[in-house]
């Protein structure tokens, strides 16, 4: 009897967590417009639930734009919840561009940025910095805490403008963490406690970096002027370029202006696929204001990071 119950439980979970890729009818799962734009996705999968943290840009009737960090959820990559806003309405902060979620000790950490536009500037000013929020349940998040990624001896005011953080544990040295962030290309710092940081160097790259470990290499995805660029390294020092991904952009009116911000999850153990979340902006959105308007979130998938697939 006990073995029969265990078998039923196993079958239930196998069925519950199967993704039917052919049932996904469109790449877009959050469609933006002039009033609300969806940008900078950071995907996360845990216990049968996909979460996509992202930036929401809300345009008010008076023309002011406010940025928020939000999250939407799905069990099947087809049906998605109404996004939940996680950060306050404040142009001096504009918490946005979540990088990724990591497990650290007994907590989940989500890294993100500020993108201050106190006078409704088109882009964030020089006070933009990178932060983490903490959670025990992936639902309730703490107040953001600044990451002093340039070192304890560099004051926050002197760190320089930085955006788009991403955290990853060293592939060879457990307990050593890397933070990559957009400053002078992609800058790189490391820490053993996520509090005291040492600046390490930089690589020529665009924004919205995402890093995976594949075999004995780090694979870095980043956003040049258009598309998702790919670089590889074994040590964060010597890098090779590995192409540019533009997916089906030529046939997508909603992404013809720019396709960018690729965030890749390695879900081969769960579903046999890599899944990329990204955002696309139409022509009107990129003409009016680079970081605002007409941006939508979408997805694609791959077996090998070379050939990508999406609903045709």
DAQUI-V202332 format. One record per pair of residues at least 4 apart in sequence whose C-alpha atoms are under 7 Angstrom apart, sorted by sequence separation. I is the first residue (numbers start at 0). J is the second residue. D is the distance in whole Angstrom. If there is no record, write none. Layout:
# DAQUI-V202332
I & J & D
I & J & D
This chain:
# DAQUI-V202332
0 & 4 & 6
1 & 5 & 6
2 & 6 & 6
3 & 7 & 6
4 & 8 & 6
5 & 9 & 6
6 & 10 & 6
7 & 11 & 6
8 & 12 & 6
9 & 13 & 6
10 & 14 & 6
11 & 15 & 6
12 & 16 & 6
13 & 17 & 6
31 & 35 & 6
32 & 36 & 6
44 & 48 & 6
45 & 49 & 7
58 & 62 & 6
59 & 63 & 5
89 & 93 & 6
102 & 106 & 6
103 & 107 & 6
116 & 120 & 5
123 & 127 & 6
147 & 151 & 6
149 & 153 & 6
153 & 157 & 6
154 & 158 & 6
169 & 173 & 6
181 & 185 & 5
182 & 186 & 6
190 & 194 & 7
212 & 216 & 6
213 & 217 & 6
222 & 226 & 6
223 & 227 & 7
247 & 251 & 6
251 & 255 & 6
254 & 258 & 6
266 & 270 & 6
267 & 271 & 4
280 & 284 & 6
281 & 285 & 7
282 & 286 & 6
283 & 287 & 6
284 & 288 & 6
285 & 289 & 5
31 & 36 & 5
44 & 49 & 5
58 & 63 & 6
59 & 64 & 6
73 & 78 & 6
102 & 107 & 5
103 & 108 & 7
134 & 139 & 6
153 & 158 & 6
168 & 173 & 7
180 & 185 & 5
181 & 186 & 6
190 & 195 & 6
212 & 217 & 5
213 & 218 & 7
222 & 227 & 5
223 & 228 & 6
232 & 237 & 6
266 & 271 & 6
267 & 272 & 5
280 & 285 & 6
301 & 306 & 6
31 & 37 & 6
43 & 49 & 6
44 & 50 & 6
58 & 64 & 4
73 & 79 & 5
101 & 107 & 6
102 & 108 & 6
116 & 122 & 7
134 & 140 & 5
168 & 174 & 7
169 & 175 & 6
179 & 185 & 6
180 & 186 & 5
190 & 196 & 5
211 & 217 & 6
212 & 218 & 6
221 & 227 & 6
222 & 228 & 6
232 & 238 & 5
248 & 254 & 6
249 & 255 & 6
266 & 272 & 5
267 & 273 & 6
301 & 307 & 5
43 & 50 & 5
57 & 64 & 5
58 & 65 & 7
72 & 79 & 5
73 & 80 & 7
100 & 107 & 7
101 & 108 & 5
116 & 123 & 5
133 & 140 & 5
134 & 141 & 6
168 & 175 & 6
169 & 176 & 6
179 & 186 & 6
180 & 187 & 7
189 & 196 & 6
190 & 197 & 6
210 & 217 & 6
211 & 218 & 5
220 & 227 & 6
221 & 228 & 5
231 & 238 & 6
232 & 239 & 7
248 & 255 & 6
265 & 272 & 7
266 & 273 & 5
284 & 291 & 7
300 & 307 & 6
301 & 308 & 6
29 & 37 & 7
42 & 50 & 6
43 & 51 & 6
56 & 64 & 6
57 & 65 & 5
71 & 79 & 6
72 & 80 & 5
86 & 94 & 6
100 & 108 & 5
101 & 109 & 7
115 & 123 & 5
116 & 124 & 6
132 & 140 & 6
133 & 141 & 5
147 & 155 & 7
168 & 176 & 4
169 & 177 & 7
179 & 187 & 5
188 & 196 & 6
189 & 197 & 5
210 & 218 & 5
211 & 219 & 7
220 & 228 & 6
221 & 229 & 7
230 & 238 & 7
231 & 239 & 5
265 & 273 & 5
266 & 274 & 7
284 & 292 & 5
299 & 307 & 7
300 & 308 & 5
42 & 51 & 4
56 & 65 & 6
57 & 66 & 6
71 & 80 & 5
100 & 109 & 5
114 & 123 & 4
115 & 124 & 6
132 & 141 & 5
149 & 158 & 6
167 & 176 & 6
168 & 177 & 6
178 & 187 & 6
179 & 188 & 7
188 & 197 & 5
189 & 198 & 7
210 & 219 & 4
220 & 229 & 5
230 & 239 & 6
231 & 240 & 7
264 & 273 & 6
265 & 274 & 7
284 & 293 & 5
299 & 308 & 6
300 & 309 & 6
41 & 51 & 5
42 & 52 & 6
56 & 66 & 5
71 & 81 & 6
99 & 109 & 6
100 & 110 & 7
114 & 124 & 7
132 & 142 & 6
166 & 176 & 7
167 & 177 & 5
177 & 187 & 7
178 & 188 & 5
188 & 198 & 4
189 & 199 & 7
209 & 219 & 6
210 & 220 & 6
219 & 229 & 6
220 & 230 & 7
230 & 240 & 4
231 & 241 & 7
248 & 258 & 7
263 & 273 & 7
264 & 274 & 5
284 & 294 & 7
299 & 309 & 5
40 & 51 & 6
41 & 52 & 5
55 & 66 & 6
56 & 67 & 7
71 & 82 & 4
99 & 110 & 6
115 & 126 & 7
132 & 143 & 5
166 & 177 & 6
167 & 178 & 7
177 & 188 & 6
178 & 189 & 6
187 & 198 & 6
188 & 199 & 5
208 & 219 & 7
209 & 220 & 5
218 & 229 & 7
219 & 230 & 5
229 & 240 & 6
230 & 241 & 5
263 & 274 & 6
264 & 275 & 6
40 & 52 & 6
41 & 53 & 6
54 & 66 & 7
55 & 67 & 5
70 & 82 & 5
71 & 83 & 7
97 & 109 & 7
98 & 110 & 5
115 & 127 & 6
131 & 143 & 5
132 & 144 & 6
166 & 178 & 5
177 & 189 & 4
187 & 199 & 5
208 & 220 & 5
209 & 221 & 7
218 & 230 & 6
219 & 231 & 6
229 & 241 & 5
263 & 275 & 4
281 & 293 & 6
40 & 53 & 4
54 & 67 & 6
55 & 68 & 6
69 & 82 & 6
70 & 83 & 5
97 & 110 & 6
98 & 111 & 6
114 & 127 & 5
130 & 143 & 6
131 & 144 & 5
165 & 178 & 6
166 & 179 & 7
176 & 189 & 5
177 & 190 & 7
187 & 200 & 5
208 & 221 & 4
218 & 231 & 5
229 & 242 & 6
245 & 258 & 7
262 & 275 & 5
263 & 276 & 6
280 & 293 & 6
281 & 294 & 7
39 & 53 & 5
54 & 68 & 5
55 & 69 & 7
69 & 83 & 5
70 & 84 & 7
97 & 111 & 4
113 & 127 & 5
130 & 144 & 5
131 & 145 & 7
164 & 178 & 6
165 & 179 & 5
175 & 189 & 7
176 & 190 & 5
186 & 200 & 6
187 & 201 & 6
207 & 221 & 6
217 & 231 & 6
218 & 232 & 7
228 & 242 & 6
229 & 243 & 6
261 & 275 & 6
262 & 276 & 5
280 & 294 & 4
38 & 53 & 6
39 & 54 & 6
53 & 68 & 6
54 & 69 & 6
69 & 84 & 4
96 & 111 & 6
97 & 112 & 7
112 & 127 & 7
113 & 128 & 6
130 & 145 & 4
164 & 179 & 6
165 & 180 & 6
175 & 190 & 6
176 & 191 & 6
186 & 201 & 4
206 & 221 & 6
207 & 222 & 6
216 & 231 & 6
217 & 232 & 5
228 & 243 & 4
261 & 276 & 6
262 & 277 & 6
279 & 294 & 5
280 & 295 & 7
37 & 53 & 7
38 & 54 & 5
52 & 68 & 7
53 & 69 & 5
68 & 84 & 6
69 & 85 & 5
95 & 111 & 6
96 & 112 & 6
112 & 128 & 6
113 & 129 & 6
129 & 145 & 6
130 & 146 & 5
164 & 180 & 4
175 & 191 & 5
185 & 201 & 5
186 & 202 & 7
205 & 221 & 5
206 & 222 & 5
216 & 232 & 6
217 & 233 & 6
227 & 243 & 6
228 & 244 & 6
261 & 277 & 4
278 & 294 & 6
279 & 295 & 5
37 & 54 & 6
38 & 55 & 6
52 & 69 & 6
53 & 70 & 6
67 & 84 & 7
68 & 85 & 6
94 & 111 & 7
95 & 112 & 5
112 & 129 & 4
129 & 146 & 6
163 & 180 & 5
174 & 191 & 6
184 & 201 & 7
185 & 202 & 5
204 & 221 & 6
205 & 222 & 5
206 & 223 & 7
216 & 233 & 5
226 & 243 & 6
227 & 244 & 5
260 & 277 & 5
278 & 295 & 5
279 & 296 & 7
37 & 55 & 5
52 & 70 & 4
68 & 86 & 6
94 & 112 & 6
95 & 113 & 6
111 & 129 & 6
112 & 130 & 6
162 & 180 & 6
163 & 181 & 6
184 & 202 & 6
185 & 203 & 6
205 & 223 & 5
215 & 233 & 7
226 & 244 & 6
227 & 245 & 6
259 & 277 & 6
260 & 278 & 6
278 & 296 & 4
36 & 55 & 6
37 & 56 & 7
51 & 70 & 5
52 & 71 & 7
67 & 86 & 6
94 & 113 & 4
95 & 114 & 7
111 & 130 & 5
161 & 180 & 7
162 & 181 & 5
184 & 203 & 5
185 & 204 & 5
204 & 223 & 7
226 & 245 & 5
259 & 278 & 6
277 & 296 & 6
278 & 297 & 6
35 & 55 & 7
36 & 56 & 5
50 & 70 & 6
51 & 71 & 5
67 & 87 & 7
93 & 113 & 5
94 & 114 & 6
110 & 130 & 6
111 & 131 & 6
161 & 181 & 6
184 & 204 & 5
185 & 205 & 7
258 & 278 & 6
259 & 279 & 6
277 & 297 & 6
35 & 56 & 5
36 & 57 & 7
50 & 71 & 6
51 & 72 & 6
67 & 88 & 7
92 & 113 & 5
93 & 114 & 5
110 & 131 & 4
161 & 182 & 5
184 & 205 & 6
258 & 279 & 4
276 & 297 & 6
277 & 298 & 6
35 & 57 & 5
50 & 72 & 5
92 & 114 & 6
93 & 115 & 6
109 & 131 & 5
110 & 132 & 6
160 & 182 & 7
257 & 279 & 6
258 & 280 & 7
276 & 298 & 4
34 & 57 & 6
35 & 58 & 6
49 & 72 & 5
50 & 73 & 7
65 & 88 & 7
92 & 115 & 5
108 & 131 & 6
109 & 132 & 5
257 & 280 & 5
275 & 298 & 5
276 & 299 & 7
34 & 58 & 5
48 & 72 & 7
49 & 73 & 5
65 & 89 & 7
91 & 115 & 5
108 & 132 & 6
109 & 133 & 7
256 & 280 & 5
257 & 281 & 7
275 & 299 & 5
48 & 73 & 6
49 & 74 & 6
65 & 90 & 6
90 & 115 & 6
91 & 116 & 6
108 & 133 & 5
181 & 206 & 6
254 & 279 & 4
255 & 280 & 7
256 & 281 & 5
274 & 299 & 6
275 & 300 & 6
48 & 74 & 5
67 & 93 & 6
68 & 94 & 6
90 & 116 & 5
91 & 117 & 5
107 & 133 & 6
108 & 134 & 6
253 & 279 & 6
254 & 280 & 5
255 & 281 & 5
256 & 282 & 4
274 & 300 & 4
47 & 74 & 6
66 & 93 & 5
67 & 94 & 6
68 & 95 & 5
90 & 117 & 5
106 & 133 & 6
107 & 134 & 5
253 & 280 & 6
254 & 281 & 5
255 & 282 & 6
273 & 300 & 5
274 & 301 & 7
65 & 93 & 6
66 & 94 & 6
67 & 95 & 5
68 & 96 & 7
106 & 134 & 6
107 & 135 & 6
253 & 281 & 4
272 & 300 & 6
273 & 301 & 5
66 & 95 & 6
68 & 97 & 7
106 & 135 & 5
252 & 281 & 6
256 & 285 & 6
272 & 301 & 6
273 & 302 & 6
107 & 137 & 7
272 & 302 & 5
16 & 47 & 6
271 & 302 & 7
128 & 160 & 6
129 & 161 & 7
225 & 257 & 6
226 & 258 & 5
227 & 259 & 6
127 & 160 & 5
128 & 161 & 5
129 & 162 & 6
225 & 258 & 6
226 & 259 & 5
227 & 260 & 7
125 & 159 & 7
126 & 160 & 6
127 & 161 & 6
128 & 162 & 6
225 & 259 & 6
227 & 261 & 6
125 & 160 & 5
127 & 162 & 6
129 & 164 & 6
222 & 259 & 6
222 & 260 & 6
221 & 260 & 7
148 & 188 & 6
221 & 261 & 7
54 & 95 & 5
220 & 261 & 7
54 & 96 & 5
53 & 96 & 6
163 & 206 & 7
165 & 208 & 7
53 & 97 & 6
151 & 195 & 6
163 & 207 & 5
165 & 209 & 6
52 & 97 & 6
150 & 195 & 6
151 & 196 & 7
150 & 196 & 5
149 & 196 & 6
150 & 197 & 5
148 & 196 & 5
149 & 197 & 6
150 & 198 & 6
147 & 196 & 7
148 & 197 & 7
149 & 198 & 5
112 & 162 & 6
148 & 198 & 7
112 & 163 & 6
111 & 163 & 7
112 & 164 & 7
111 & 164 & 6
207 & 260 & 5
209 & 262 & 6
23 & 77 & 6
110 & 164 & 6
209 & 263 & 7
64 & 119 & 7
110 & 165 & 7
41 & 97 & 6
63 & 119 & 6
18 & 75 & 6
39 & 96 & 5
41 & 98 & 6
43 & 100 & 7
39 & 97 & 7
41 & 99 & 5
246 & 307 & 7
98 & 163 & 6
98 & 164 & 5
99 & 165 & 6
96 & 163 & 6
98 & 165 & 5
99 & 166 & 7
121 & 288 & 6
122 & 290 & 7
42 & 262 & 7
39 & 260 & 6
41 & 262 & 6
40 & 262 & 7
42 & 264 & 7
42 & 276 & 7
56 & 291 & 6
40 & 276 & 6
40 & 277 & 6
39 & 277 & 7
39 & 278 & 7
38 & 278 & 6
36 & 291 & 6
36 & 292 & 5
38 & 294 & 6
35 & 292 & 6
36 & 293 & 5
37 & 294 & 5
38 & 295 & 7
34 & 292 & 7
36 & 294 & 5
37 & 295 & 5
38 & 296 & 6
33 & 292 & 5
36 & 295 & 6
37 & 296 & 6
32 & 292 & 6
33 & 293 & 5
32 & 293 & 4
31 & 293 & 5
32 & 294 & 7
31 & 294 & 5
31 & 295 & 5
30 & 295 & 5
29 & 295 & 6
30 & 296 & 7
29 & 296 & 5
27 & 295 & 7
28 & 296 & 6
27 & 296 & 6
28 & 297 & 6
27 & 297 & 4
26 & 297 & 5
27 & 298 & 7
26 & 298 & 5
26 & 299 & 7
26 & 309 & 6
26 & 310 & 6
25 & 310 & 5
24 & 310 & 6
23 & 310 & 6
